[in-house]
Amino acid sequence: MGRDGSRDKPAARERWAAELTARAKAHWTPERRRGLLGDLHLLLPPVEAAPLLRALGLIRADASMPPAAVRKYMQISHMALLLEPTLRELAAARPCVRVLDAGCGSSYLTLLLAWCFRHRWHRPARILGVDRDEQVVRRCRRSAAQAGLDDVLRFEVAALDGLHPAAVWTRAFGETPADGPLVDVLVALHACDTATDDALALGVGLGAELIAAAPCCQAELARAWAELARTGASGPFQPLWHSPHLRREAAATMTDALRALLLSGCGYEVTVVEFVASSHTPKNTLLRAVRTGTADPRARARYAALRDALGGADIRLGRILSAGREG
């Protein structure tokens, strides 16, 4: 018997979900909802989505939300709102929207999207989360089953570097899509350091219509700057290179600026936004790229100019895309 007695049989899971929803209705009075959300109208209301929130560990068994969970709840809710217009357009144009979560971790966003496709947008979807950590994947599978989403959402153990998407998709769902692209949407929530670059490159390679990434721990450029400082190199950004704090802060911003230019050069319209207030999390930048199909050579030139001004070090995404063009 799993947590809350919900994972063993569909009937038991349905009873558990109904009982939890009833507790959520009793707990989330209008006053409590206003205290949590104010005037916000999020995609994940605490009553209607109570079984999902419990599966994610964001509410307790009595349906209350601990203070420590509020930040994660707001974070994924705001990100989903930013992605909703494009996801709705894809859902209207596709018989089934296919989503790949690259480096899914605890899979908060992927579970939310699966719930939205089923309970809010009422559109078919198949969603695959991949992560190199086998224990993480087992936990995600349990959460999907508890939320009643395991027919829509699957998880597989795989590393992003060298990933074979079609093989992993077939392993997860028992078949490779015969119609349209393998993946319509690629998301990567807080893939650490260059894992974000691997995820973005994967989305470009698959021709995903929407790529959404919330980068985390962008340290590659800071390491390159530290090496430039050690060797006594000079350049316009030299004052940053000798300060660990400035290196860390500026490198995170510049890394995402470089990533945005590279995606634009590959035929994407890119917006870089703060998807949740910094009071909730400092890791609050969202790269949202919608495919136009028309590469922008000016963006490639701007990438090269910015890279050279920063000291000349390519970021991993630049190296992967350059290798692809040369191949």
C-alpha positions as CSV (number, residue, x, y, z in Angstrom):
1,M,0.0,0.0,0.0
2,G,1.5,3.3,-1.0
3,R,1.2,6.8,0.6
4,D,-2.4,7.7,1.3
5,G,-3.5,4.3,0.1
6,S,-3.8,5.6,-3.5
7,R,-1.5,3.7,-5.7
8,D,-2.6,0.1,-5.8
9,K,-5.9,0.0,-7.6
10,P,-7.9,2.6,-9.6
11,A,-10.9,2.3,-7.4
12,A,-8.9,3.0,-4.3
13,R,-7.1,5.9,-6.0
14,E,-10.5,7.4,-7.0
15,R,-11.8,7.1,-3.4
16,W,-8.6,8.7,-2.1
17,A,-8.9,11.5,-4.6
18,A,-12.5,12.2,-3.8
19,E,-11.9,12.2,0.0
20,L,-8.9,14.5,-0.4
21,T,-10.9,16.9,-2.6
22,A,-13.6,17.0,0.0
23,R,-11.0,17.9,2.6
24,A,-9.6,20.6,0.3
25,K,-13.1,22.1,-0.2
26,A,-13.5,22.3,3.6
27,H,-10.0,23.7,4.2
28,W,-9.7,26.2,1.3
29,T,-12.3,28.7,2.3
30,P,-12.6,32.0,0.3
31,E,-10.5,33.7,2.9
32,R,-7.7,31.1,2.8
33,R,-7.7,31.2,-1.0
34,R,-7.3,35.0,-1.0
35,G,-4.6,34.7,1.6
36,L,-2.6,32.4,-0.7
37,L,-3.4,33.8,-4.1
38,G,-4.7,37.3,-3.7
39,D,-6.3,38.3,-7.0
40,L,-4.3,35.7,-9.0
41,H,-6.1,33.1,-11.1
42,L,-3.6,30.3,-11.5
43,L,-3.9,27.0,-13.5
44,L,-3.5,24.9,-10.3
45,P,-6.3,25.8,-7.9
46,P,-5.8,24.2,-4.5
47,V,-9.2,22.6,-4.4
48,E,-9.6,21.2,-8.0
49,A,-6.0,20.1,-8.2
50,A,-5.8,18.7,-4.6
51,P,-4.8,15.1,-5.7
52,L,-2.0,16.5,-7.9
53,L,-0.8,18.8,-5.2
54,R,-0.7,16.0,-2.7
55,A,1.1,13.7,-5.2
56,L,3.7,16.5,-5.6
57,G,4.0,16.9,-1.8
58,L,2.8,20.5,-1.9
59,I,-0.2,20.0,0.4
60,R,-0.6,17.9,3.5
61,A,-3.1,15.1,4.0
62,D,-5.6,17.6,5.5
63,A,-5.2,19.7,2.2
64,S,-3.3,22.5,4.0
65,M,-0.2,23.9,2.3
66,P,2.9,24.3,4.4
67,P,4.8,27.6,4.0
68,A,7.8,25.8,2.6
69,A,5.7,24.6,-0.3
70,V,4.3,27.9,-1.3
71,R,7.3,29.0,-3.3
72,K,7.4,25.9,-5.4
73,Y,3.6,26.1,-5.9
74,M,3.8,29.7,-7.1
75,Q,6.9,29.0,-9.3
76,I,5.4,26.2,-11.4
77,S,2.0,27.9,-11.5
78,H,3.5,31.1,-13.0
79,M,5.6,29.1,-15.5
80,A,2.6,27.2,-16.7
81,L,0.6,30.5,-17.2
82,L,3.4,31.8,-19.4
83,L,3.4,28.6,-21.5
84,E,-0.4,28.2,-21.7
85,P,-1.1,30.3,-24.8
86,T,1.4,28.4,-27.0
87,L,0.4,25.1,-25.5
88,R,-3.3,25.8,-26.3
89,E,-2.4,26.7,-29.9
90,L,-0.5,23.4,-30.3
91,A,-3.3,21.5,-28.7
92,A,-5.7,23.0,-31.2
93,A,-3.5,22.1,-34.1
94,R,-2.3,18.6,-33.1
95,P,-4.3,15.4,-32.5
96,C,-1.9,14.7,-29.6
97,V,0.7,17.1,-28.1
98,R,4.0,15.4,-27.3
99,V,6.1,16.9,-24.5
100,L,9.7,16.0,-23.5
101,D,10.9,17.1,-20.0
102,A,14.7,17.0,-20.4
103,G,16.3,16.4,-17.0
104,C,12.9,16.2,-15.3
105,G,14.2,16.0,-11.6
106,S,11.1,15.9,-9.3
107,S,8.9,16.7,-12.4
108,Y,6.8,19.4,-10.8
109,L,6.2,21.1,-14.1
110,T,5.6,18.0,-16.1
111,L,3.0,16.7,-13.7
112,L,1.3,20.1,-13.8
113,L,1.2,20.1,-17.6
114,A,-0.2,16.5,-17.7
115,W,-2.9,17.6,-15.3
116,C,-3.7,20.7,-17.3
117,F,-4.0,18.8,-20.6
118,R,-6.4,16.3,-19.0
119,H,-8.5,18.4,-16.6
120,R,-8.2,22.0,-17.8
121,W,-7.6,22.0,-21.6
122,H,-9.2,18.6,-22.2
123,R,-6.8,17.7,-25.0
124,P,-4.8,14.5,-25.6
125,A,-1.1,14.6,-24.7
126,R,1.8,12.3,-24.2
127,I,4.5,13.5,-21.9
128,L,7.9,11.9,-21.2
129,G,10.3,12.9,-18.5
130,V,13.9,11.7,-18.6
131,D,16.5,11.9,-15.9
132,R,19.8,10.2,-15.3
133,D,18.9,9.4,-11.6
134,E,17.1,6.1,-11.3
135,Q,15.7,6.9,-7.8
136,V,14.3,10.2,-9.1
137,V,12.6,8.4,-11.9
138,R,11.0,5.9,-9.6
139,R,9.6,8.7,-7.4
140,C,8.2,10.5,-10.4
141,R,6.5,7.3,-11.6
142,R,4.9,6.9,-8.2
143,S,3.7,10.5,-8.2
144,A,2.2,10.2,-11.7
145,A,0.4,7.0,-10.6
146,Q,-0.9,8.6,-7.4
147,A,-2.2,11.6,-9.4
148,G,-3.9,9.3,-11.9
149,L,-1.8,10.6,-14.8
150,D,0.4,7.5,-15.5
151,D,-1.4,6.8,-18.8
152,V,-0.4,10.3,-20.1
153,L,2.9,10.8,-18.3
154,R,5.9,8.3,-18.4
155,F,9.4,8.5,-17.1
156,E,12.7,6.9,-18.2
157,V,16.2,6.8,-17.0
158,A,18.5,8.5,-19.5
159,A,21.3,11.1,-19.7
160,L,20.7,14.1,-21.9
161,D,24.2,13.9,-23.4
162,G,23.9,11.4,-26.2
163,L,20.2,10.8,-25.7
164,H,18.4,8.8,-28.4
165,P,14.9,10.4,-28.1
166,A,13.0,8.0,-30.4
167,A,14.4,4.9,-28.6
168,V,13.5,6.3,-25.2
169,W,10.1,7.4,-26.4
170,T,9.4,3.9,-27.7
171,R,10.6,2.3,-24.5
172,A,8.2,4.5,-22.5
173,F,5.1,4.3,-24.7
174,G,5.6,1.1,-26.7
175,E,5.6,2.9,-30.0
176,T,7.3,5.7,-32.0
177,P,5.0,8.4,-33.3
178,A,4.2,7.8,-36.9
179,D,2.6,11.2,-37.5
180,G,4.4,14.6,-37.2
181,P,7.4,15.4,-35.2
182,L,8.6,13.2,-32.3
183,V,8.3,16.1,-29.9
184,D,6.3,19.3,-30.0
185,V,7.4,20.8,-26.8
186,L,10.7,20.5,-24.8
187,V,10.9,21.8,-21.2
188,A,13.8,21.9,-18.8
189,L,13.2,23.2,-15.3
190,H,16.4,24.0,-13.5
191,A,18.7,21.6,-15.4
192,C,22.0,22.4,-13.7
193,D,24.7,24.4,-15.5
194,T,25.5,23.0,-19.0
195,A,22.6,20.4,-18.7
196,T,20.4,23.4,-19.8
197,D,22.6,23.7,-22.9
198,D,22.1,19.9,-23.6
199,A,18.4,20.3,-23.3
200,L,18.2,23.4,-25.5
201,A,20.3,21.7,-28.2
202,L,18.1,18.6,-28.0
203,G,15.0,20.8,-28.5
204,V,16.6,22.5,-31.5
205,G,17.6,19.2,-33.0
206,L,14.1,17.7,-32.6
207,G,12.6,20.8,-34.2
208,A,10.4,21.4,-31.1
209,E,7.7,24.1,-31.7
210,L,8.2,25.3,-28.1
211,I,11.3,25.2,-26.0
212,A,11.0,26.4,-22.4
213,A,13.9,26.3,-20.0
214,A,14.5,27.8,-16.5
215,P,18.3,27.7,-16.3
216,C,20.1,26.9,-13.0
217,C,23.7,27.3,-11.7
218,Q,25.2,28.8,-14.9
219,A,28.8,28.3,-14.0
220,E,30.6,27.5,-17.3
221,L,31.3,31.1,-18.3
222,A,32.4,32.0,-14.8
223,R,34.9,29.2,-14.9
224,A,36.2,30.5,-18.2
225,W,36.5,34.0,-16.8
226,A,38.4,32.7,-13.8
227,E,40.9,31.1,-16.1
228,L,41.3,34.3,-18.1
229,A,42.0,36.2,-14.8
230,R,44.5,33.5,-13.8
231,T,46.4,33.9,-17.1
232,G,46.4,37.7,-17.0
233,A,44.2,38.1,-20.2
234,S,42.7,41.5,-20.9
235,G,39.4,42.5,-22.4
236,P,36.4,44.9,-21.9
237,F,35.0,42.6,-19.2
238,Q,38.3,42.2,-17.3
239,P,37.0,44.1,-14.2
240,L,34.5,41.3,-13.7
241,W,36.9,38.4,-14.0
242,H,38.8,39.0,-10.8
243,S,35.8,39.1,-8.5
244,P,34.2,35.7,-7.7
245,H,30.9,37.3,-6.8
246,L,30.7,39.5,-10.0
247,R,31.9,36.6,-12.1
248,R,29.1,34.4,-10.8
249,E,26.3,37.0,-11.1
250,A,27.3,38.5,-14.4
251,A,28.1,35.1,-16.0
252,A,24.6,33.8,-15.2
253,T,23.0,36.7,-17.0
254,M,25.4,36.7,-20.0
255,T,25.1,32.9,-20.4
256,D,21.3,33.3,-20.9
257,A,21.8,36.2,-23.2
258,L,24.1,34.0,-25.3
259,R,21.7,31.2,-25.3
260,A,18.9,33.4,-26.4
261,L,20.9,34.7,-29.4
262,L,21.8,31.1,-30.4
263,L,18.2,30.0,-30.3
264,S,17.2,33.1,-32.4
265,G,19.9,32.1,-34.9
266,C,18.3,28.6,-35.1
267,G,14.9,30.0,-36.1
268,Y,13.2,30.7,-32.8
269,E,11.5,33.8,-31.4
270,V,12.9,34.0,-28.0
271,T,11.7,35.9,-24.9
272,V,13.6,36.0,-21.6
273,V,11.3,36.7,-18.7
274,E,11.1,36.6,-14.9
275,F,8.5,33.9,-14.4
276,V,8.2,34.4,-10.7
277,A,9.3,37.1,-8.3
278,S,12.8,36.8,-6.9
279,S,11.2,36.7,-3.4
280,H,10.0,33.2,-4.3
281,T,13.3,32.0,-5.9
282,P,16.4,33.6,-7.3
283,K,16.4,31.0,-10.1
284,N,13.5,32.8,-11.8
285,T,14.6,33.3,-15.5
286,L,12.6,31.6,-18.2
287,L,13.9,31.2,-21.7
288,R,10.8,30.7,-23.9
289,A,11.5,30.0,-27.6
290,V,8.7,29.5,-30.2
291,R,9.8,28.1,-33.5
292,T,9.5,30.3,-36.6
293,G,11.5,28.1,-38.9
294,T,13.5,31.1,-40.2
295,A,17.1,31.3,-39.0
296,D,18.3,34.8,-38.1
297,P,21.9,35.2,-39.3
298,R,22.1,38.5,-37.5
299,A,21.6,36.8,-34.2
300,R,24.5,34.5,-34.9
301,A,26.6,37.5,-35.7
302,R,25.5,39.2,-32.4
303,Y,26.3,36.0,-30.5
304,A,29.9,36.0,-31.9
305,A,30.3,39.7,-31.1
306,L,29.1,39.2,-27.5
307,R,31.1,36.1,-27.0
308,D,34.3,37.8,-28.2
309,A,33.7,40.8,-26.0
310,L,33.2,38.6,-23.0
311,G,36.6,36.9,-23.5
312,G,36.1,34.6,-26.4
313,A,34.8,31.4,-24.7
314,D,32.0,29.6,-26.4
315,I,29.3,28.3,-24.1
316,R,28.4,24.6,-24.5
317,L,25.2,25.3,-26.6
318,G,27.4,27.2,-29.1
319,R,29.8,24.4,-29.3
320,I,27.1,21.8,-29.8
321,L,25.3,23.8,-32.5
322,S,28.6,24.5,-34.3
323,A,29.5,20.8,-34.3
324,G,26.1,20.0,-35.7
325,R,26.5,22.6,-38.6
326,E,30.0,21.2,-39.4
327,G,28.7,17.6,-39.3
